[in-house]
Amino acid sequence: MNSRVSNAITFRTGAFKRRIAWVFGLQFVALLIIGAMGIFNVAPWEAVIVLILITTVLACLAAQHEWVQIRSLARLMAGWNDARPDPEAFHPQRLSRRTDADVASLARGLHGFATRIAGYGQRERNFTRDASHELRSPLTVIRMSVDMLVDEQGLSDFGSRSVRRIKRASRELEMLVEALLVLARDAGTPVDTERFVVNDVLQGELQAAREMLCGRPIELRLEQPATFALDSSPRVFSVLCWQLLRNACQQAERGSVVVSVEPGMVSVRNLAPAKGAGDADAVADAGAPGADRHGFELAIARQISDRFGWPLELQTHAGGESIARIRFPDALPAGATSRPAP
């Protein structure tokens, strides 16, 4: 006989209600008898009051005893540990035979939910552990091989363009893997943090982006009217900025992408080139398809900003210009590059 049939036989529907009805029914009868004893002077009123109090306390204790199974499930939920999950603690077979069928159904649902949560956690740990090694290693080999091919003499123009495309694609894949690893981890899982200056990280990201944009009519500029630091993960910040840079470059297609560092905020905007008499049609054709190209990069950026509490604002202006602003509520002065002593 399977467990479902066994549970249907073991746990009776409405058992909790029937026992509670018996408790309060007996209390009512006892109160009637005690009241009659007081009315007919069978017992003094002092004894009647004491008996009423005792009957009420016993009824409350009996009702509280019937709530034991619910309290036990609540304690199990309060003691749930994500690091060491134990779904079998909610298994209905551990309940008493006197347990109501509704309580058993609740325990069965909690058991299934806890089993799925434990499976999700295990898959997350497996993915972040295996992917961080199995994906990063071949990407490192590809990057090193491409760097050696770039310096190789005698490559044809077609070979040079192919090497640049491979290098750009490997860089994009590397940042995509980093983004997915960041998002795959549970929100409560701590990340490696350090205090860093955002300007320094942005300079490195723009230099890498310029190499990726080699041969494309896009200019990258960094404006630094302000400087500040963050006490967070520089890798996460790099992934976020890279996604916004890539999205801006895809939208612009030509012109310039300007990254500005303002007090507590970083903005990325794409600027279309000024229209001339000879290239007005070309500029219009280049700007039109990119105006609404809010795709995968912005979805990743939005999830990262929500995860780390960095509000992301997106604006689109006439002419295809788009602006992405990231605000950092916990921005620190740039001089605070070391943690304070405890």
Secondary structure, DSSP 8 states (H G I E B T S, - for coil): --HHHHHHHHSBTTHHHHHHHHHHHHHHHHHHHHHHHHHTTSS-HHHHHHHHHHHHHHHHHHHHHHTHHHHHHHHHHHT--SSS--GGGG-GGGS-TTSBHHHHHHHHHHHHHHHHHHHHHHHHHHHHHHHHHHTHHHHHHHHHHHHHHHT-TT--HHHHHHHHHHHHHHHHHHHHHHHHHHHHS-TTS----EEEEHHHHHHHHHHHHHHHTTTSSEEEEEE-S--EEEEE-HHHHHHHHHHHHHHHHHHHSSEEEEEEEETTEEEEEEE-----TTTHHHHHHHHTTTTT---HHHHHHHHHHHHHT--EEEEE-GGG-EEEEEE-TT-EETT--S----
